[in-house]
Amino acid sequence: MAAERPEHPKIVVTRRLTPGVEARMGQLFRTEFNAEDAPYERARMAGAMARADVLVPTVTDDIDAMLIDAAGPQLKLIANFGAGVDHIDLKAARRRGIIVTNTPGVLTEDTADMAMALILAVPRRLFEGERLARAGGWRGWSPCGMLGHRITGKTLGIVGMGRIGQAVARRARAFGLSVRYHNRHRLPQIVEQELKAQYEPDLDAMLGRIDFLTINCPHTPQTHHLLDARRLALLGPQSYLINTARGEIVDETALIATLEAGGIAGAGLDVFEHEPAIDPRLAALDNVVVLPHMGSATYEAREAMGTKVIANIRAWIDGHRPPDQVLEGWI
């Protein structure tokens, strides 16, 4: 297998990575970096895929079937810098014999931290309070000032109980939340007992029993607009929606209408359906916290992601199966 690889494969990286990761990649491989750190336009991406042996894209790159079908015959590995691969047409890649890898595991704790931060921030109105204090509008303590809602004793529903969902469950229990979860497959009983989490096979039924909903599943054709207008209505006016996964899992138009009508109490959003665009109607709502897709944005996570990308490329160059190859079950 190793003989099929070029001696010095061309690696094209579509975004700026951390200095340490770029330095290691530059030492190990014949690497082309994106000095501007702006997402590739379609024509530039097509050019990169025409000359690269290995493409290193990120979530900002839409690698669809047309781009993959038009790629040069030498492109044999797409080493994604990120855990989610919904921006890559996996079926088209497999049809062309292109291996796709990702960076699982290293984002878990940071993303779970962000989900928990939003679970705290929205009902306690932390960002509203910060804006009030920073703008000089605070007039001192008042018995009825900046009242929010406690989270202890409430119920959290988790959609997607993989690594991140389980990490959120552990944090939630420490804050006195009861945990229910909906997942494609039920977790082993020993894991449920450890997490003190109750399985809900019917998502609709779970939505009517919870105070907080956090989205932690991948975006796939099956989960696209999983939270539509009908399901959002099942949550009820006391509930909060937290999304640190992918914006496309929630019908954003329906979410805005629900929030404006008081159908749910608020939302904490780190991801959006049409990133980087954020609908101004969301940003205008005081009971919505909007963040710029920063759930995994820690120095430690980015370095670990780069290390995984390098390991996947080195394994492929050496003729071995990359450790983080995305397999059929992702589709």
Summary of the structure (lengths in Angstrom):
residues: 331
radius of gyration: 21.6
end to end distance: 26.5
largest distance: 74.1
contacts: 1066
relative contact order: 0.14
helix: 38%
strand: 15%
